Amino acid sequence: MVDDTSRKIAAANKNWEKNTLASHQAKHPDRRKEFVTTSSKPVKVLYTPLDIPDFDYMKNLGFPSEYPYTRGVQPTMHRGRLWTMRQFAGMGTAEETNERFKFLLANGTTGLSVAFHLPTLFARDSDHPIAHGEVGKLGVAVDTLKDMEILFAGIPLDQVTTSMTINAPASILLAMYMVAAEKQGVSAQQIGGTIQNDILKEYMAQKSWILAPAPSLRIIGDIMEYATMNIPRWNTISISGYHIREAGSTAVQELAFTLLNGMEYVKVGMKQGLDVDSFAPRLSFFFNAHNDIFEEVAKYRAARRIWAREMKETFGAKKERSLWMRFHTQTAGASLTAQQPMVNTVRTAYQALAAVLGGTQSLHTNSMDEALCLPTEDAVRVALRTQQVLAHESGAANTIDPLAGSYYVEALTNEMEEEAYKYFEKVEALGGVVEAIEKGFFQREIAEASYRYQREIDSGERKIVGVNDYILEGEKITIPVLKIGEQVERRQIERTQKIRKDRDNKKVEDALDGLRNASEGDENVMPHIVTAVREYATIGEIFEVWRELWGEWDEPKIF
């Protein structure tokens, strides 16, 4: 019966293409010779059941909160609980960012997300010579526990979850957050949130690594063990495709490379001696939401399905929550333009729609001015209101996985899955994720995809509104631009130096010696980091132990 139906559809489709479509296109040609996704994948003129010939509802889709989780990880998804509206923020000093956090919470944000300035990302104190001119410019300056205490002053850490975009020194920032919460009277058992802590994607894309892969993964293993035992509500890694995509990858590369990294971290946890079901439920993911709505939705759906299968069949996970891919989404910063910046609100809205249709658990919407500066209050309010309109007015959250059954979306989802597995095979042939990084495989793949995309823009083949089409001649930027004053650096340096003077430096030295001894052996380093943080050791002092012990890593030259 199915074969007979397929034959009838095939015959009818062939007849439609030959007669109806061909005759129309002869008089009214398509707008372009070829239609492609954001990732430059060709898009057919029409999708039919023929594009998903082996479609099996129970195998490929199933039901929400049931294997293979294509349709979502919770039974009611956004009907029961909306996604966490988690706006990324960080600017100047801890006091200024604390004010922005309170502004966001007052306007309806339901989770906090911290952006740290570049010196913190690279574990340098604000008074280090290399930090000059960068203090507070692209995020908040955090040098010691005191900064973390100020950052969250007046914010109840047992009621708000916090995500921290930090990688190489993630262990130190987690310790600072935990101790700052304790000083509020909130125990480690009560706090919830996420550290990004995804060093593998740093080697691939974002480039804010410090140590080589081996010691970096050792520290991550220690974090996973410590958090599993002591901070049960904490997501120990946010496995991040976002930055891979921002570096220029395709959607499939973002999907495949992120999943590969995730599986590598599972191996790290198991090597640490942890049962997979003890730590896998606290692994979370972080994806990009780019311009092509259908490609993005297919990416999220394929990600859930692949992760569930690999956790169950490859790693032997038994608990349902170990199979769940829970993910945060951020709209595509790389898609924002300095030209006609108000148009960025439109881009962001469509990208956010894709994330919601794809079943995200958490969402950040970029502000219209982010191609020019850190977001102003007005701009970030509009970005947050975009999520609120989407949640309460658009109807996008009324039903679960509303695009399921679309021939196009199901075909795209299957295609994404197939191409991801092809990448898995390539990386396995290279010896694994770390070996592929050291050989420059991921870096080369991303660079080539980025070059192709930019070439399409430069040639005019790909239209970007306001950049290579619909241009405003003599355009002048009329929106306010936020600037971080030079006084920020001076105040931050004064605070850090005062803390060094006032603390018990003998206790700091003892704590750092303890960390050094643990790092040289196989003892978990986290308790020693917590001790150093309690004594107000700086992030630079703590990380310097590892710089002296292991040195900094140089990326292999691939071009």
C-alpha positions as CSV (number, residue, x, y, z in Angstrom):
1,M,0.0,0.0,0.0
2,V,2.8,2.4,1.0
3,D,4.8,1.5,-2.2
4,D,1.7,2.0,-4.3
5,T,1.1,5.4,-2.7
6,S,4.8,6.4,-3.2
7,R,4.6,5.4,-6.9
8,K,1.5,7.6,-7.3
9,I,3.1,10.6,-5.6
10,A,6.3,10.1,-7.7
11,A,4.3,10.0,-10.9
12,A,2.2,13.0,-9.9
13,N,5.3,14.9,-8.8
14,K,7.1,14.2,-12.1
15,N,4.0,15.4,-14.0
16,W,3.8,18.6,-12.0
17,E,7.5,19.3,-12.6
18,K,7.2,18.7,-16.3
19,N,4.0,20.5,-17.0
20,T,2.9,22.9,-14.3
21,L,6.3,24.0,-12.9
22,A,8.3,24.0,-16.1
23,S,5.8,26.0,-18.0
24,H,5.5,28.6,-15.2
25,Q,9.2,28.9,-14.8
26,A,9.6,29.4,-18.6
27,K,7.5,32.6,-18.3
28,H,8.4,33.6,-14.7
29,P,12.0,32.4,-13.9
30,D,13.0,31.9,-10.3
31,R,14.5,34.9,-8.5
32,R,17.8,33.0,-8.3
33,K,19.6,30.3,-10.1
34,E,19.9,28.3,-6.9
35,F,18.3,28.7,-3.5
36,V,20.5,27.7,-0.5
37,T,20.3,27.7,3.3
38,T,22.5,30.0,5.5
39,S,25.0,27.1,5.3
40,S,24.9,27.1,1.5
41,K,23.1,23.8,1.3
42,P,20.8,23.6,-1.8
43,V,17.0,23.9,-1.2
44,K,14.7,22.1,-3.5
45,V,11.7,23.8,-5.0
46,L,9.3,21.5,-3.3
47,Y,9.4,18.7,-0.6
48,T,7.1,15.8,-0.6
49,P,6.8,12.4,1.2
50,L,9.4,11.2,-1.3
51,D,12.0,13.1,0.6
52,I,11.5,11.1,3.7
53,P,10.9,7.6,2.2
54,D,11.8,5.6,5.3
55,F,10.0,7.9,7.8
56,D,9.0,6.0,10.9
57,Y,7.1,8.1,13.4
58,M,8.0,6.1,16.5
59,K,11.7,5.7,15.5
60,N,12.3,9.2,14.1
61,L,9.9,11.3,16.2
62,G,8.1,9.6,19.1
63,F,6.6,11.9,21.7
64,P,7.9,14.7,23.8
65,S,10.0,13.5,26.8
66,E,10.2,10.0,25.3
67,Y,13.1,8.5,23.3
68,P,14.6,9.6,20.9
69,Y,13.5,13.1,22.2
70,T,13.3,14.7,18.7
71,R,10.2,16.5,19.8
72,G,11.6,17.8,23.1
73,V,12.8,16.6,26.5
74,Q,9.8,17.6,28.6
75,P,6.2,16.4,28.3
76,T,4.6,19.8,27.9
77,M,7.6,21.9,26.8
78,H,6.8,25.6,26.6
79,R,3.1,25.0,27.4
80,G,4.0,24.1,30.9
81,R,7.0,26.4,31.4
82,L,8.5,29.0,29.2
83,W,12.1,29.0,28.4
84,T,14.5,30.9,30.7
85,M,15.0,34.4,29.4
86,R,18.7,34.7,30.2
87,Q,20.2,38.0,28.9
88,F,24.0,38.1,28.7
89,A,25.5,41.1,30.5
90,G,28.8,42.3,31.8
91,M,30.3,45.8,31.7
92,G,32.9,47.8,33.6
93,T,33.1,47.1,37.3
94,A,31.1,44.6,39.4
95,E,29.0,47.5,40.7
96,E,27.9,48.6,37.2
97,T,27.1,45.0,36.1
98,N,25.2,44.4,39.4
99,E,23.0,47.4,38.4
100,R,22.4,46.0,34.9
101,F,21.5,42.6,36.4
102,K,18.9,44.3,38.7
103,F,17.6,46.3,35.7
104,L,17.2,43.0,33.7
105,L,15.4,41.2,36.6
106,A,13.1,44.2,37.0
107,N,12.2,44.0,33.3
108,G,11.4,40.3,33.4
109,T,14.6,38.4,32.8
110,T,14.3,35.0,34.5
111,G,18.0,34.0,34.6
112,L,21.4,35.8,34.7
113,S,24.3,35.3,32.3
114,V,27.7,36.9,33.0
115,A,30.1,38.3,30.4
116,F,33.6,38.6,31.7
117,H,36.2,41.1,30.3
118,L,39.1,39.7,28.3
119,P,41.7,39.7,31.2
120,T,39.4,37.5,33.3
121,L,38.9,35.2,30.3
122,F,42.7,34.8,30.1
123,A,43.1,34.6,33.9
124,R,45.0,37.9,34.2
125,D,44.4,40.4,36.9
126,S,43.3,43.9,36.0
127,D,46.7,45.4,37.0
128,H,48.7,43.0,34.8
129,P,50.4,44.9,32.0
130,I,48.7,42.9,29.4
131,A,45.3,44.0,30.7
132,H,45.9,47.7,30.1
133,G,43.2,49.2,28.0
134,E,40.9,46.2,28.3
135,V,39.6,46.4,31.8
136,G,35.8,46.3,31.8
137,K,35.6,47.0,28.1
138,L,34.0,43.7,26.8
139,G,32.6,42.4,30.1
140,V,32.9,42.7,33.8
141,A,36.2,42.7,35.6
142,V,36.5,40.0,38.2
143,D,39.8,39.6,39.9
144,T,38.9,38.3,43.4
145,L,36.1,37.0,45.5
146,K,35.3,40.6,46.5
147,D,34.3,41.4,42.9
148,M,32.0,38.3,42.8
149,E,30.4,39.4,46.1
150,I,29.7,42.8,44.7
151,L,28.5,41.4,41.4
152,F,25.7,39.5,43.1
153,A,25.0,41.8,46.0
154,G,21.2,42.0,46.7
155,I,20.5,39.1,44.3
156,P,19.3,36.0,46.0
157,L,21.4,33.2,44.6
158,D,19.0,30.5,45.9
159,Q,16.3,31.9,43.6
160,V,18.2,32.9,40.5
161,T,20.2,30.7,38.2
162,T,23.4,32.1,36.7
163,S,25.3,31.2,33.6
164,M,29.0,32.2,33.4
165,T,30.7,32.4,30.0
166,I,34.2,31.3,31.2
167,N,36.4,28.5,30.0
168,A,40.1,28.2,30.9
169,P,39.7,29.6,34.4
170,A,36.1,28.2,34.9
171,S,37.1,26.3,38.0
172,I,38.2,29.6,39.7
173,L,35.0,31.4,38.8
174,L,32.8,28.5,40.0
175,A,34.7,28.6,43.3
176,M,34.2,32.3,43.6
177,Y,30.4,32.0,42.9
178,M,30.0,29.2,45.4
179,V,31.8,31.1,48.2
180,A,30.0,34.3,47.4
181,A,26.7,32.4,47.7
182,E,27.8,30.9,51.1
183,K,28.5,34.5,52.3
184,Q,24.8,35.2,51.4
185,G,23.8,32.2,53.5
186,V,23.1,30.0,50.4
187,S,24.7,26.6,50.5
188,A,26.4,24.9,47.5
189,Q,23.5,22.4,47.6
190,Q,21.1,25.2,46.8
191,I,22.8,27.2,44.0
192,G,22.0,26.5,40.4
193,G,23.6,27.6,37.1
194,T,26.2,26.8,34.5
195,I,29.8,27.4,33.8
196,Q,30.7,27.2,30.1
197,N,33.9,25.3,30.8
198,D,34.1,24.0,27.2
199,I,37.8,24.2,26.4
200,L,37.7,22.0,23.3
201,K,35.6,24.6,21.3
202,E,38.2,27.2,22.4
203,Y,40.9,25.4,20.5
204,M,38.5,25.0,17.5
205,A,36.9,28.5,17.4
206,Q,36.9,31.1,20.1
207,K,40.7,30.9,20.9
208,S,40.7,31.8,24.6
209,W,42.6,28.7,25.7
210,I,45.6,29.0,28.0
211,L,46.9,25.5,28.7
212,A,47.3,22.5,26.4
213,P,44.4,20.1,26.0
214,A,45.7,17.4,28.4
215,P,46.0,19.6,31.6
216,S,42.8,21.5,30.6
217,L,40.8,18.2,30.4
218,R,42.3,17.1,33.7
219,I,41.0,20.2,35.4
220,I,37.6,19.7,33.8
221,G,37.5,16.2,35.1
222,D,38.2,17.5,38.6
223,I,35.4,20.1,38.2
224,M,32.9,17.4,37.1
225,E,33.8,15.2,40.1
226,Y,33.7,18.0,42.6
227,A,30.4,19.5,41.4
228,T,28.8,16.0,41.2
229,M,29.6,15.5,44.8
230,N,29.1,19.0,46.2
231,I,27.0,21.2,43.8
232,P,24.3,18.9,42.6
233,R,22.2,21.6,40.8
234,W,25.1,22.9,38.8
235,N,25.7,22.3,35.1
236,T,29.4,21.6,34.9
237,I,29.8,22.2,31.2
238,S,27.9,24.1,28.6
239,I,29.0,22.4,25.5
240,S,29.0,25.2,23.0
241,G,28.3,25.2,19.3
242,Y,27.6,28.9,19.5
243,H,31.2,30.0,19.1
244,I,31.9,27.4,16.5
245,R,29.1,29.0,14.4
246,E,30.2,32.5,15.2
247,A,33.6,31.6,13.8
248,G,32.0,30.9,10.5
249,S,31.0,27.2,10.5
250,T,28.0,25.7,8.8
251,A,25.0,24.5,10.8
252,V,26.1,20.9,10.3
253,Q,29.6,21.6,11.5
254,E,28.2,23.4,14.5
255,L,26.0,20.3,15.2
256,A,28.7,17.7,14.6
257,F,31.6,19.4,16.3
258,T,29.5,20.3,19.4
259,L,28.3,16.7,19.8
260,L,31.9,15.4,19.3
261,N,33.0,17.7,22.1
262,G,30.1,16.6,24.3
263,M,31.0,12.9,23.8
264,E,34.7,13.7,24.6
265,Y,33.6,15.2,28.0
266,V,31.6,12.1,28.7
267,K,34.7,10.1,28.3
268,V,36.6,12.5,30.6
269,G,33.9,12.1,33.3
270,M,34.0,8.3,33.0
271,K,37.8,8.3,33.1
272,Q,37.5,10.3,36.3
273,G,35.8,7.2,37.7
274,L,32.3,8.7,37.7
275,D,29.3,6.6,36.7
276,V,27.8,8.2,33.5
277,D,24.4,8.6,35.1
278,S,25.9,10.5,38.0
279,F,27.2,13.4,35.9
280,A,25.5,13.3,32.4
281,P,22.3,14.9,33.6
282,R,24.3,18.1,34.5
283,L,25.8,18.4,31.0
284,S,24.1,21.2,29.0
285,F,24.5,22.6,25.5
286,F,24.6,26.0,23.9
287,F,23.7,26.6,20.3
288,N,23.5,29.4,17.9
289,A,20.3,30.6,16.2
290,H,21.2,31.9,12.8
291,N,19.0,33.4,10.0
292,D,17.6,30.3,8.3
293,I,14.6,29.3,10.5
294,F,14.1,25.8,9.1
295,E,17.8,24.9,9.0
296,E,18.1,25.9,12.7
297,V,15.0,24.0,13.8
298,A,16.3,20.9,12.0
299,K,19.7,21.3,13.8
300,Y,18.1,21.4,17.2
301,R,15.9,18.4,16.5
302,A,18.7,16.3,15.1
303,A,20.9,17.2,18.1
304,R,18.4,15.8,20.6
305,R,18.0,12.6,18.6
306,I,21.7,12.0,18.1
307,W,22.7,12.8,21.7
308,A,20.0,10.5,23.1
309,R,21.1,7.6,20.9
310,E,24.8,8.0,21.6
311,M,24.3,8.4,25.4
312,K,22.2,5.2,25.4
313,E,24.0,3.0,22.9
314,T,27.6,4.2,23.1
315,F,27.9,5.2,26.8
316,G,25.3,2.9,28.3
317,A,23.4,5.6,30.2
318,K,20.3,4.3,32.0
319,K,18.7,7.4,33.5
320,E,16.2,9.3,31.3
321,R,17.8,12.6,32.2
322,S,21.2,11.4,31.0
323,L,19.7,11.1,27.5
324,W,18.3,14.6,27.5
325,M,19.9,17.3,25.5
326,R,19.0,20.5,27.4
327,F,20.3,23.6,25.6
328,H,20.5,27.3,25.8
329,T,20.3,29.4,22.6
330,Q,21.7,32.8,21.7
331,T,20.8,34.6,18.5
332,A,23.6,35.1,16.0
333,G,26.0,37.9,17.0
334,A,27.9,37.4,13.7
335,S,24.7,38.2,11.8
336,L,24.3,41.7,13.3
337,T,25.3,44.7,11.2
338,A,26.7,48.1,12.1
339,Q,24.7,49.4,9.1
340,Q,21.1,50.2,9.8
341,P,21.4,48.7,13.3
342,M,17.7,48.9,14.1
343,V,17.2,46.2,11.4
344,N,19.0,43.9,13.8
345,T,15.9,43.7,15.9
346,V,14.2,42.0,13.0
347,R,17.0,39.5,12.6
348,T,17.0,38.7,16.3
349,A,13.2,38.2,16.3
350,Y,13.3,35.6,13.5
351,Q,16.3,33.9,15.1
352,A,14.6,33.7,18.4
353,L,11.5,32.2,16.7
354,A,13.7,29.4,15.3
355,A,15.1,28.7,18.8
356,V,11.6,28.5,20.3
357,L,10.2,26.4,17.5
358,G,13.2,24.1,18.0
359,G,12.5,23.6,21.7
360,T,15.2,25.6,23.5
361,Q,15.3,25.6,27.3
362,S,16.9,29.0,27.6
363,L,17.4,32.0,25.3
364,H,19.4,35.1,24.9
365,T,18.4,37.7,22.3
366,N,21.1,40.0,21.1
367,S,20.6,43.8,21.2
368,M,20.4,45.9,18.1
369,D,23.5,47.9,19.0
370,E,25.9,45.0,19.6
371,A,27.8,45.4,16.4
372,L,28.8,48.9,17.7
373,C,29.1,48.6,21.5
374,L,28.0,46.9,24.7
375,P,24.2,47.1,24.8
376,T,22.5,50.2,26.2
377,E,19.6,49.8,28.6
378,D,17.1,50.7,25.9
379,A,18.5,48.3,23.4
380,V,18.7,45.4,25.9
381,R,15.1,46.1,27.0
382,V,13.9,45.8,23.4
383,A,15.9,42.5,23.0
384,L,14.1,41.1,26.2
385,R,10.7,42.4,25.0
386,T,11.3,40.4,21.8
387,Q,11.3,37.2,23.8
388,Q,8.3,38.3,25.8
389,V,6.3,39.1,22.7
390,L,7.3,35.7,21.3
391,A,6.3,34.0,24.4
392,H,2.9,35.7,25.0
393,E,1.7,37.0,21.7
394,S,3.1,35.0,18.7
395,G,1.5,31.6,19.4
396,A,4.9,29.9,18.9
397,A,4.8,28.4,22.4
398,N,1.3,27.1,22.3
399,T,2.1,23.6,21.0
400,I,5.1,21.3,21.0
401,D,7.3,20.9,17.9
402,P,4.8,22.6,15.6
403,L,7.0,22.0,12.5
404,A,7.0,18.2,13.0
405,G,5.7,16.3,9.9
406,S,6.8,19.1,7.5
407,Y,8.4,17.2,4.6
408,Y,11.0,19.9,4.4
409,V,11.9,20.0,8.1
410,E,11.9,16.3,8.5
411,A,14.2,15.9,5.4
412,L,16.5,18.6,6.7
413,T,16.6,16.9,10.2
414,N,17.5,13.6,8.6
415,E,20.1,15.2,6.4
416,M,21.7,17.0,9.4
417,E,21.9,13.7,11.2
418,E,23.5,11.9,8.3
419,E,26.1,14.6,7.7
420,A,26.9,14.8,11.4
421,Y,27.8,11.1,11.5
422,K,30.0,11.6,8.5
423,Y,32.0,14.1,10.5
424,F,32.1,11.6,13.4
425,E,33.7,9.1,11.1
426,K,36.3,11.6,9.8
427,V,37.3,12.6,13.3
428,E,37.6,9.0,14.5
429,A,39.9,8.3,11.5
430,L,42.1,11.2,12.7
431,G,42.4,9.6,16.1
432,G,39.7,11.5,18.1
433,V,38.8,15.1,19.0
434,V,42.1,16.1,20.6
435,E,44.2,14.7,17.8
436,A,42.0,16.4,15.2
437,I,42.5,19.7,17.0
438,E,46.2,19.2,17.1
439,K,46.2,18.5,13.4
440,G,44.1,21.6,12.7
441,F,41.1,19.7,11.2
442,F,38.3,21.6,12.9
443,Q,40.0,25.0,12.4
444,R,40.5,24.3,8.7
445,E,36.9,23.2,8.2
446,I,35.5,26.3,9.9
447,A,37.8,28.6,8.1
448,E,36.8,27.2,4.7
449,A,33.1,27.5,5.5
450,S,33.6,31.1,6.7
451,Y,35.5,32.0,3.6
452,R,32.8,30.6,1.3
453,Y,30.1,32.5,3.2
454,Q,32.0,35.8,3.0
455,R,32.7,35.2,-0.7
456,E,29.0,34.8,-1.4
457,I,28.4,38.2,0.3
458,D,31.2,39.9,-1.5
459,S,30.0,38.7,-4.9
460,G,26.4,39.7,-4.2
461,E,25.3,36.1,-4.5
462,R,24.1,36.3,-0.8
463,K,22.1,39.4,0.1
464,I,22.6,41.0,3.5
465,V,20.1,43.9,4.0
466,G,21.9,47.2,4.6
467,V,25.3,45.7,3.7
468,N,25.3,44.8,0.0
469,D,21.7,45.6,-0.8
470,Y,19.1,48.1,0.4
471,I,22.0,50.4,1.3
472,L,21.4,53.9,2.8
473,E,23.9,56.2,1.1
474,G,25.6,58.5,3.5
475,E,24.1,56.7,6.5
476,K,24.9,58.1,9.9
477,I,24.5,56.1,13.1
478,T,21.8,57.8,15.2
479,I,21.3,55.3,18.1
480,P,23.1,55.9,21.4
481,V,26.5,54.1,21.9
482,L,27.6,52.9,25.3
483,K,31.2,53.7,26.2
484,I,33.2,52.4,29.2
485,G,35.3,55.2,30.7
486,E,39.0,55.0,31.6
487,Q,38.1,55.5,35.3
488,V,36.8,52.0,35.4
489,E,40.3,50.6,35.0
490,R,41.7,52.9,37.6
491,R,39.0,52.0,40.2
492,Q,39.4,48.2,39.5
493,I,43.1,48.3,39.9
494,E,42.9,50.2,43.2
495,R,40.4,47.7,44.6
496,T,42.5,44.7,43.6
497,Q,45.7,46.1,45.0
498,K,44.0,47.0,48.3
499,I,42.7,43.5,48.7
500,R,46.3,42.1,48.2
501,K,47.4,44.5,50.9
502,D,44.7,43.8,53.4
503,R,44.4,40.0,53.2
504,D,46.4,37.4,55.1
505,N,49.1,36.8,52.5
506,K,50.6,33.8,54.4
507,K,47.3,32.0,54.1
508,V,47.2,32.8,50.3
509,E,50.7,31.4,49.9
510,D,49.7,28.2,51.7
511,A,46.6,27.8,49.6
512,L,48.6,28.2,46.4
513,D,51.2,25.7,47.6
514,G,48.4,23.3,48.3
515,L,47.1,23.8,44.7
516,R,50.5,23.3,43.3
517,N,51.0,20.0,45.1
518,A,47.6,18.7,44.1
519,S,48.2,19.7,40.5
520,E,51.5,17.9,40.4
521,G,49.8,14.7,41.6
522,D,46.4,13.3,41.0
523,E,44.5,14.9,43.8
524,N,41.4,16.9,42.9
525,V,42.3,20.5,42.5
526,M,38.9,22.1,43.3
527,P,39.1,22.0,47.1
528,H,42.4,23.9,46.9
529,I,41.0,26.5,44.5
530,V,38.1,27.0,46.9
531,T,40.6,27.5,49.8
532,A,42.6,30.1,47.7
533,V,39.4,31.9,46.7
534,R,38.3,32.2,50.4
535,E,41.6,33.9,51.2
536,Y,41.0,36.4,48.4
537,A,43.8,35.1,46.1
538,T,43.4,36.7,42.7
539,I,42.5,34.8,39.5
540,G,45.9,35.6,38.1
541,E,47.7,34.3,41.2
542,I,45.7,31.0,41.2
543,F,46.1,30.4,37.5
544,E,49.8,31.3,37.6
545,V,50.4,28.0,39.5
546,W,49.3,26.1,36.3
547,R,51.2,28.5,33.9
548,E,54.4,27.7,35.8
549,L,53.6,24.0,36.0
550,W,52.4,23.3,32.5
551,G,53.1,26.4,30.4
552,E,50.8,28.0,27.8
553,W,49.8,26.1,24.6
554,D,50.6,27.3,21.1
555,E,48.1,26.5,18.3
556,P,49.5,24.5,15.4
557,K,50.0,26.5,12.2
558,I,47.5,25.2,9.7
559,F,47.8,27.7,6.7
